[in-house]
């Protein structure tokens, strides 16, 4: 299965910019400081991983499994933080580390990959 890291990375970056702007303007008077910071953490890590996907792809690295895991991990990690920020339901915060482990696994695959991958 071929994973298009450029498209997935661009989607993560696009959404991070859109959500970041939304958070900075529309949510600053809606969410408490605590939940706004949680929301911003989700945006920040989504951006990091989107840029990482773009970098891997720009370097011509295949790493399809790692690219897919970066994307999925970002959805779980950042998505759970967004849900926590909007709902205040603590269980969403308990899901966040699962996304983090998926992201760490993906980046470990990148680290341990051979140059021709």
C-alpha positions as CSV (number, residue, x, y, z in Angstrom):
1,X,0.0,0.0,0.0
2,X,1.4,3.4,-1.0
3,X,0.9,6.2,1.4
4,X,1.0,9.7,0.0
5,X,2.9,11.5,2.8
6,X,2.7,14.9,1.0
7,X,-1.1,14.8,0.9
8,X,-1.5,13.5,4.5
9,X,1.1,16.0,5.7
10,X,-0.5,18.9,3.8
11,X,-3.9,17.9,5.3
12,X,-2.5,17.9,8.8
13,X,-0.7,21.3,8.3
14,X,-3.8,22.8,6.7
15,X,-6.1,21.7,9.5
16,X,-3.5,22.8,12.2
17,X,-3.4,26.3,10.7
18,X,-7.2,26.5,10.4
19,X,-7.8,25.1,13.9
20,X,-5.1,27.3,15.3
21,X,-6.7,30.4,13.8
22,X,-10.1,29.3,15.0
23,X,-8.8,28.7,18.5
24,X,-7.0,32.1,18.7
25,X,-10.0,34.1,17.5
26,X,-13.2,32.2,18.1
27,X,-12.3,30.2,21.2
28,X,-10.4,32.6,23.4
29,X,-13.7,33.9,24.9
30,X,-15.4,30.5,24.9
31,X,-12.9,28.1,26.5
32,X,-11.2,28.5,29.9
33,X,-7.4,29.1,29.8
34,X,-6.9,25.4,30.8
35,X,-8.9,24.1,27.9
36,X,-7.5,26.6,25.4
37,X,-4.0,25.4,26.3
38,X,-5.1,21.8,25.8
39,X,-6.5,22.8,22.4
40,X,-3.3,24.6,21.5
41,X,-1.2,21.6,22.4
42,X,-3.3,19.5,20.0
43,X,-2.7,22.1,17.2
44,X,1.0,22.3,17.9
45,X,1.6,18.5,17.8
46,X,-0.5,18.2,14.7
47,X,1.6,20.8,13.0
48,X,4.9,19.1,14.1
49,X,3.7,15.8,12.7
50,X,2.3,17.3,9.5
51,X,5.6,19.0,8.8
52,X,7.5,15.8,9.6
53,X,5.4,13.9,7.1
54,X,6.2,16.5,4.5
55,X,9.9,16.3,5.3
56,X,10.0,12.5,5.0
57,X,8.2,12.8,1.7
58,X,10.4,15.6,0.4
59,X,13.4,13.4,1.1
60,X,12.0,10.8,-1.1
61,X,11.6,8.3,1.7
62,X,9.0,5.6,1.2
63,X,8.2,4.5,4.8
64,X,4.6,4.0,4.0
65,X,3.8,2.3,7.3
66,X,5.5,5.1,9.3
67,X,3.7,7.8,7.3
68,X,0.3,6.2,7.9
69,X,1.1,5.8,11.7
70,X,2.2,9.4,11.9
71,X,-1.2,10.4,10.4
72,X,-3.3,8.1,12.5
73,X,-1.3,8.9,15.7
74,X,-1.9,12.6,15.0
75,X,-5.6,12.1,14.6
76,X,-5.8,10.2,17.9
77,X,-3.5,12.4,19.8
78,X,-4.7,15.8,18.7
79,X,-8.3,14.7,18.1
80,X,-8.6,13.5,21.7
81,X,-7.2,16.8,23.0
82,X,-9.7,18.8,20.8
83,X,-12.6,16.7,22.2
84,X,-11.3,17.1,25.8
85,X,-11.0,20.9,25.3
86,X,-14.6,21.2,23.9
87,X,-16.3,18.7,26.2
88,X,-14.3,18.7,29.4
89,X,-14.8,14.9,29.5
90,X,-11.7,13.5,31.1
91,X,-11.7,10.1,29.3
92,X,-10.6,11.9,26.2
93,X,-7.4,12.9,28.0
94,X,-6.8,9.2,28.7
95,X,-6.9,8.4,25.0
96,X,-4.3,11.0,24.1
97,X,-1.3,8.8,25.2
98,X,-2.4,6.1,22.8
99,X,-2.0,8.6,19.9
100,X,1.4,9.6,21.4
101,X,2.6,5.9,21.4
102,X,1.4,5.5,17.8
103,X,3.4,8.6,16.9
104,X,6.5,7.5,18.8
105,X,6.3,4.1,17.0
106,X,6.1,5.8,13.7
107,X,9.1,8.0,14.4
108,X,11.1,5.0,15.7
109,X,10.4,3.3,12.3
110,X,11.8,6.3,10.6
111,X,14.8,6.4,12.8
112,X,15.6,2.7,12.4
113,X,14.8,2.6,8.6
114,X,17.5,2.0,6.0
115,X,18.3,4.9,3.8
116,X,16.7,3.2,0.7
117,X,13.3,3.0,2.4
